[in-house]
Amino acid sequence: MPSAGALNLGEFTLTLEPMLASKIITWLEFRRDMSDQDVFPYHQVGVFRDAQNTVTLGMVYAFSSADAKQAGRQST
């Protein structure tokens, strides 16, 4: 378990956002969170690590192609 002292945290995120069609926006995101202490829960109860990785796959359907273009601009 982490100590009560200050933590040094960091993260790295890589996002790919292709449009499959004019109304479908998709994204694939990889994120790595890091710490100088073991603060991220691992597979077993009570076990912590100093880093964790997450992968997210998302999809949005826009009801008009103008909505899709606008949503694509807002997420960058």
N, C-alpha and C positions, 0 to 999 in steps of 0.2 A: 504494500500500500504506500502511496506517496507520502512524503513528509509534509509538514505544515508550512515549509518555507516557500519562497518564490519559485515559480516555474519559468523556464524558457521554452516557449512553444513556437512552432513554425508549421507552415503548410505549403504544399505545392499542388496546383490543380491544372490539369490539361483537359480541354473541352473541344470536341469535334461536333459541329452542328450542320450536317448536310440536310438539304430539303429533298425529300423523296419524290414529292410531287408539288404542284403549285399551292396546295392547301395543307400539306402534311410537313410539319417541322419535327425533326428528330435530333437528339443529342446523345452523345456518349461522353461520360465524364469520369476521369480517374483522379482521385485525390489521395494524397499522402499527408497525414498529420504526424508531427514529430515532437518529442519533448526530451529534456535532459533527465527526466525521471520516469519511472514506470507508472504511467497514469491511465493507459488505455486498457480496458478489460480484454482478456484473451478468452480462449475457449472454455477454460475451467473456472469455476467459481473461486474468487480470491487470487487469481493469477493476473498480473498486469504486465504490459510491455511498454517500451518507450516510443513505439510508432504503431500506426494502423493505416491500412489501405482500404479505400472504398471505391466501388465502381457503380455508376448510375446510368441507366438507359431510360430516356424519356421520349415521349411522343405527344404532339399537340396537333389537333385537327382544327383548322381555321375555317369558319363558315363562308368566308370570302377570301379571294386571293390577296386583296388589299390588307385584310387582317393578318394574313401569313407574313406578308412583307414587313408590316409594322412590328409584329412580334419578333421577327428575326433581327430587326434593327435594335430593339429594346434589350435583347439578351446579350449583345456584344459589348 
